[in-house]
Amino acid sequence: MRKTFLGEQGTVSFFALCFLCAAVIMASGLLYIVRRGEVTIYHHEEEVQLLMDAEGHLEKAVAEIEGKGLAVEDDLPLGEEILLYQGENERGIRIRRMAKRDELGIYVMAIAESPDSSKATMKSVQGFMERQEDGYIWKCWAH
């Protein structure tokens, strides 16, 4: 009986070590997946925030144009793209609002850009304002 016991020395330790290595590899894989998911969520949140900034500034531009009525035509020459606003918000996001007038109405665009992002990130939105008898009114989003 002693010979059998001596011949099996280290077998249990070997299988325990193999199991431990497999567990470490699986844990490393799970940590990698979690980290990639975290980075993906961060970039998605950043893009959504930029989109919201751009949409908010587009709405500001639309409100300004609607408030001026037909007097806005003096500020927006036909067929020319005009920069309405350029600046940064409280989070350091660069914002630009532009407008271009044609015979049918005004195309309005807002661009939000993150200068300190790990990736070059920017979002832009566009809309169309239709000409009416007394001014311009919001018609639709333009893509």
Disulfide bonds with the S-S distance in Angstrom:
none
